[in-house]
Every structure is written in C-alpha cells, then in structure tokens.
Amino acid sequence: MSTKGKKSTINVQGTEITVVSLKEDDYISLTDMANKFGGDDLIYNWMRNRNTVEFLGIWEQIHNPHFKGVEFDTFKKEAGLNSFRLTPKKWIDATSAIGIQSKAGRYGGGTYAHRDLAFEFGSWLSPEFKLYLIKEFQRLKNDENNRLSLNWNLNRTLAKVNYRIHTDAIKENIIPPDITKEQIQHIYANEADILNVALFGLTAKQWRDKNKNSEGNIRDHSSIEQLLILANMESMNSEFITMNLTQGERLKKLNQIAIQQLRSLTGNSNLKKLDDEK
C-alpha cells in the first residue's frame, strides 16, 4: 500500500481503527479490527471461508480489470476443505487483487481492506461491531467533506476578491480608450487565460473541449490548492501588469510561481515550465 495516503483513525467501541484514504478509495485496517477480538488469526480464518472467497472474488471482478480469474476459481474450489488456508499475501500474489493490501512496517503496518470488504469482515466479527464501524466511518467522511467544502468556498471567495484586483489592473494599464465592449471582454478573457495556461496548462476553451459533459468551468472543478494558488497568481499578475511586463514575461513568471506553490502545497507538480515545451 502506498505510504502517501491520508491516514486517519476512528474509535469503534473503544478500539482505534486506522483508515487510509487513497484518492477516492478508503482502506480500513483489518489488523486493528481483528486485534479487538483476538488477533490476526481471525483474518486468516475469515479468508478461508468459502463465502468470503466468493465475495472477495466478485468484488475484484467488478473493480479490478487485472484480476486473475483462473487463480480465483482454484481458490474457490479449494475453499471449505480442512487443508485450505489463505493469507492476504497469498491472495494478492496469486490473483493481483487490489481490495486487500498488506503494508509493511512496525508502525501502521498490517492488513488493510477496501471499505466494502472491511465492512464484510466487521460483520463476520460481530454484527454490532459492524454497525458501529460504519457509523464512525461515515462520521469521519462527513467531517472531511464539511472541511473540504468550507475550505473550497473560502478559497473560491478569495479568488473572486483577487479577481477584482486583477481586472482593475487590466482596466487601468492594458485596456485602451475608445474600444468596443466586445474588444474589452476579449482582453479580459485573454488575460484570464494567461492564468489558466500558467496553472492548468490549457486555456478555458481547451478545457471545455476536453470536458464537454462537465458543468461549470475550469475553476469550478479546481482543487483547494489550485484555487489558493490562483488567488495568489491574480494578485501577482496585477503587480506584473503595473510593472509593464510583457504578456510573455508575465506568463513565464506565473508558470514558475504555479509550479513552486503546487510543489509546496501538494508535494509534487505535473506542470512543465512553459519555456521547456517545444
């Protein structure tokens, strides 16, 4: 399992259960769950059950295009025999499963499972425990969603405030007198696209062409980090405009700022320097 996932804990009937979030998937520690009832042997006992093997296999067939069905069929035939024993590592190695993951390490190591599978394991351990597990997990996700919504709206508001500063700088320093409203709107859109290209790597029209089924615009689909950087860039571009820097000079500087701030906020950046592109 990747060590870069966001780690949280929930308390279920007095037991701390680790939850690791990887993009849109949440993995719950089966090891923590089993420890409440006796230890890792419970995981092995659960996995040797025929119903469990079938459940794990069906889940993989739905979610994992690389799942090895032939090996799964072999396990399914053997399940239920007294000699049958299945461990998480054996299951993963044989079938290329993704629903169950093993994480090495003294701290935070153990067996993790996708929430769908972890809830099934919880039901096998104790129906009461499963209900409290689901309740606490949902509370955790609700809290996370509320924080994300608050931060997103705050940064969206900040971006709108700096947008006014940005448009005022354009109006005072770039827009010439005696031009049509259409020409003015074109200038504003052109300057907005400088920020889009510097941060997102494409113009608003290019984003729309690639996302024809999406509602809103490129900024409505931005992450919290991108919105924060966008607000900073609008402020910086306003200063660059008043310094009479050319559009090309401003674009390169803004792109460098976007790369640096993305790395600081997210730990990485897939953006390339514009002057590196051919």
C-alpha positions as CSV (number, residue, x, y, z in Angstrom):
1,M,0.0,0.0,0.0
2,S,1.2,3.5,-0.8
3,T,2.6,5.4,2.2
4,K,1.3,8.7,0.7
5,G,-2.3,8.1,1.6
6,K,-4.0,10.3,4.1
7,K,-4.2,8.4,7.4
8,S,-7.0,8.9,10.0
9,T,-8.3,7.0,12.9
10,I,-11.8,6.2,14.2
11,N,-12.8,4.9,17.6
12,V,-15.1,1.9,17.4
13,Q,-16.3,0.6,20.8
14,G,-13.1,1.7,22.4
15,T,-10.7,0.4,19.7
16,E,-8.7,2.7,17.5
17,I,-9.1,1.7,13.8
18,T,-6.8,3.2,11.1
19,V,-8.3,4.4,7.9
20,V,-6.0,5.2,4.9
21,S,-7.5,7.3,2.1
22,L,-6.0,6.9,-1.4
23,K,-7.6,9.2,-3.9
24,E,-11.3,8.2,-3.8
25,D,-10.7,4.8,-2.1
26,D,-10.7,4.2,1.6
27,Y,-8.9,1.3,3.2
28,I,-9.6,0.2,6.7
29,S,-7.1,-1.8,8.9
30,L,-8.3,-5.3,9.3
31,T,-5.4,-5.8,11.7
32,D,-6.8,-3.2,14.1
33,M,-10.3,-4.7,13.8
34,A,-9.0,-8.2,14.4
35,N,-6.9,-7.1,17.4
36,K,-10.1,-6.2,19.3
37,F,-11.4,-9.8,19.0
38,G,-8.1,-11.8,19.4
39,G,-5.6,-11.1,16.6
40,D,-4.5,-11.7,13.0
41,D,-5.6,-15.4,13.0
42,L,-9.1,-14.1,12.7
43,I,-8.2,-12.6,9.3
44,Y,-6.9,-15.9,8.1
45,N,-10.0,-17.8,9.4
46,W,-12.3,-15.3,7.6
47,M,-10.4,-15.6,4.3
48,R,-10.5,-19.5,4.3
49,N,-14.3,-19.3,4.4
50,R,-15.9,-20.2,1.1
51,N,-18.4,-17.4,1.2
52,T,-15.6,-14.9,1.9
53,V,-13.5,-16.2,-1.1
54,E,-16.5,-15.8,-3.4
55,F,-17.3,-12.3,-2.0
56,L,-13.6,-11.2,-2.5
57,G,-13.5,-12.6,-6.0
58,I,-16.8,-10.9,-7.1
59,W,-15.6,-7.6,-5.7
60,E,-12.4,-7.9,-7.6
61,Q,-14.2,-8.8,-10.8
62,I,-16.2,-5.6,-10.5
63,H,-13.4,-3.3,-9.6
64,N,-10.2,-4.8,-10.9
65,P,-9.6,-5.3,-14.6
66,H,-6.3,-7.1,-13.9
67,F,-7.8,-9.6,-11.5
68,K,-6.7,-13.2,-12.4
69,G,-9.9,-15.2,-12.6
70,V,-8.3,-18.6,-13.1
71,E,-6.4,-18.4,-9.9
72,F,-9.6,-17.2,-8.2
73,D,-11.5,-20.3,-9.4
74,T,-8.8,-22.5,-8.0
75,F,-9.2,-20.9,-4.5
76,K,-13.0,-21.1,-4.8
77,K,-12.8,-24.9,-5.4
78,E,-10.5,-25.5,-2.5
79,A,-12.3,-23.2,-0.1
80,G,-14.1,-25.2,2.7
81,L,-11.6,-28.0,2.7
82,N,-9.9,-28.6,6.1
83,S,-6.5,-28.2,4.4
84,F,-7.4,-24.9,2.8
85,R,-5.6,-21.9,4.1
86,L,-5.5,-18.4,2.5
87,T,-3.5,-15.4,3.7
88,P,-3.7,-11.8,2.4
89,K,-0.3,-12.1,0.8
90,K,-1.1,-15.4,-1.0
91,W,-4.4,-13.9,-2.2
92,I,-2.7,-10.7,-3.5
93,D,0.2,-12.5,-5.2
94,A,-1.9,-15.2,-6.9
95,T,-4.8,-13.0,-8.2
96,S,-3.3,-9.5,-8.4
97,A,-6.1,-8.4,-6.0
98,I,-6.4,-4.7,-5.1
99,G,-9.2,-4.9,-2.5
100,I,-6.9,-6.2,0.2
101,Q,-3.5,-4.7,0.8
102,S,-0.6,-5.6,3.0
103,K,1.5,-2.8,4.5
104,A,4.9,-3.5,5.9
105,G,6.3,-1.7,8.9
106,R,6.3,-1.7,12.6
107,Y,4.1,1.3,12.9
108,G,1.0,1.4,10.8
109,G,1.7,-1.9,9.1
110,G,-0.7,-4.8,8.8
111,T,-3.5,-5.9,6.6
112,Y,-5.9,-3.3,5.1
113,A,-9.0,-3.7,3.0
114,H,-11.2,-1.5,0.9
115,R,-14.1,-0.3,3.0
116,D,-16.6,-2.6,1.2
117,L,-14.5,-5.6,2.3
118,A,-13.7,-4.2,5.7
119,F,-17.4,-3.9,6.5
120,E,-17.9,-7.5,5.5
121,F,-15.1,-8.6,7.8
122,G,-16.7,-6.5,10.5
123,S,-20.0,-8.3,10.0
124,W,-18.2,-11.6,10.3
125,L,-16.5,-10.5,13.6
126,S,-19.7,-9.1,15.1
127,P,-22.9,-7.5,13.6
128,E,-22.9,-5.0,16.4
129,F,-19.3,-4.0,15.8
130,K,-20.0,-3.6,12.0
131,L,-22.8,-1.2,12.7
132,Y,-20.6,1.0,14.9
133,L,-17.8,0.7,12.4
134,I,-20.0,2.0,9.6
135,K,-21.4,4.8,11.9
136,E,-17.9,6.0,12.9
137,F,-16.5,5.7,9.3
138,Q,-19.4,7.8,8.0
139,R,-18.9,10.4,10.7
140,L,-15.2,10.7,9.6
141,K,-16.2,11.1,6.0
142,N,-18.8,13.7,6.8
143,D,-16.3,15.7,8.9
144,E,-13.8,15.6,6.0
145,N,-16.4,16.7,3.4
146,N,-17.5,19.6,5.6
147,R,-13.9,20.8,6.0
148,L,-13.3,20.4,2.3
149,S,-16.5,22.4,1.5
150,L,-15.6,25.2,3.9
151,N,-12.0,25.4,2.6
152,W,-13.1,25.3,-1.1
153,N,-15.7,28.0,-0.6
154,L,-13.2,30.1,1.3
155,N,-10.6,29.9,-1.4
156,R,-13.2,30.4,-4.1
157,T,-14.2,33.6,-2.4
158,L,-10.6,34.7,-2.0
159,A,-10.1,34.0,-5.7
160,K,-13.1,36.2,-6.5
161,V,-11.7,39.1,-4.4
162,N,-8.3,38.9,-6.1
163,Y,-10.2,38.7,-9.4
164,R,-11.5,42.2,-8.9
165,I,-7.9,43.4,-8.2
166,H,-6.8,41.6,-11.3
167,T,-9.5,43.1,-13.6
168,D,-8.9,46.6,-12.2
169,A,-5.2,46.3,-13.1
170,I,-6.1,45.2,-16.6
171,K,-8.6,48.1,-16.9
172,E,-6.1,50.7,-15.7
173,N,-3.0,49.5,-17.6
174,I,-4.0,47.4,-20.6
175,I,-7.4,48.4,-22.0
176,P,-7.0,51.3,-24.4
177,P,-9.7,54.0,-24.6
178,D,-12.5,54.1,-27.2
179,I,-12.8,50.3,-27.9
180,T,-16.0,48.2,-28.1
181,K,-17.4,46.1,-25.2
182,E,-16.6,43.0,-27.3
183,Q,-13.0,44.0,-27.5
184,I,-12.8,44.7,-23.8
185,Q,-14.3,41.3,-23.0
186,H,-11.7,39.7,-25.3
187,I,-8.9,41.4,-23.4
188,Y,-10.2,40.2,-20.1
189,A,-10.7,36.7,-21.3
190,N,-7.2,36.7,-22.8
191,E,-5.7,37.8,-19.5
192,A,-7.7,35.2,-17.6
193,D,-6.3,32.5,-20.0
194,I,-2.7,33.6,-19.1
195,L,-3.5,32.4,-15.5
196,N,-5.2,29.3,-16.8
197,V,-2.3,28.3,-19.0
198,A,0.2,29.1,-16.3
199,L,-1.6,27.0,-13.6
200,F,-3.6,24.4,-15.5
201,G,-1.6,24.1,-18.7
202,L,-4.5,24.9,-21.0
203,T,-7.0,27.7,-21.9
204,A,-10.6,27.8,-20.8
205,K,-11.7,26.8,-24.3
206,Q,-9.3,23.9,-24.4
207,W,-10.6,22.7,-21.1
208,R,-14.2,22.9,-22.3
209,D,-13.4,21.0,-25.4
210,K,-11.9,18.2,-23.3
211,N,-14.8,18.2,-20.8
212,K,-17.9,18.7,-22.9
213,N,-20.1,16.8,-20.4
214,S,-18.9,18.7,-17.3
215,E,-20.9,21.6,-15.9
216,G,-19.3,24.9,-14.9
217,N,-15.8,26.0,-16.0
218,I,-12.2,25.0,-15.3
219,R,-12.1,26.9,-12.0
220,D,-15.3,25.3,-10.7
221,H,-13.5,21.9,-11.0
222,S,-10.3,23.1,-9.3
223,S,-8.8,21.7,-6.2
224,I,-8.5,23.7,-3.0
225,E,-4.7,24.0,-3.6
226,Q,-5.3,25.2,-7.2
227,L,-7.8,27.8,-6.1
228,L,-5.4,29.2,-3.4
229,I,-2.6,29.4,-6.0
230,L,-5.0,31.0,-8.5
231,A,-5.8,33.7,-6.0
232,N,-2.1,34.3,-5.4
233,M,-1.4,34.4,-9.1
234,E,-4.1,37.0,-9.7
235,S,-2.5,39.3,-7.2
236,M,1.0,38.7,-8.6
237,N,-0.2,39.3,-12.2
238,S,-1.7,42.6,-11.1
239,E,1.7,43.7,-9.9
240,F,3.4,42.5,-13.1
241,I,0.9,44.4,-15.2
242,T,1.6,47.6,-13.3
243,M,5.3,46.9,-13.8
244,N,4.6,47.0,-17.6
245,L,6.0,43.4,-18.1
246,T,5.1,41.9,-21.4
247,Q,2.5,39.2,-21.6
248,G,5.1,36.6,-22.4
249,E,7.2,37.6,-19.4
250,R,4.3,37.5,-17.1
251,L,3.2,34.1,-18.4
252,K,6.7,32.6,-17.7
253,K,6.9,34.1,-14.2
254,L,3.3,33.0,-13.3
255,N,4.1,29.5,-14.5
256,Q,7.2,29.3,-12.3
257,I,5.1,30.6,-9.3
258,A,2.4,27.9,-10.0
259,I,5.0,25.1,-10.2
260,Q,6.7,26.2,-7.0
261,Q,3.5,26.6,-5.0
262,L,2.0,23.4,-6.2
263,R,5.1,21.5,-5.0
264,S,4.9,23.3,-1.7
265,L,1.2,22.5,-1.1
266,T,0.9,19.1,-2.7
267,G,4.5,17.7,-2.6
268,N,4.6,17.4,-6.4
269,S,3.7,19.2,-9.6
270,N,3.0,17.7,-13.1
271,L,3.3,21.2,-14.7
272,K,6.2,21.8,-17.0
273,K,8.0,25.1,-17.4
274,L,6.5,26.8,-20.4
275,D,9.9,27.6,-21.8
276,D,10.7,23.9,-21.6
277,E,8.0,22.9,-24.0
278,K,8.7,22.7,-27.7
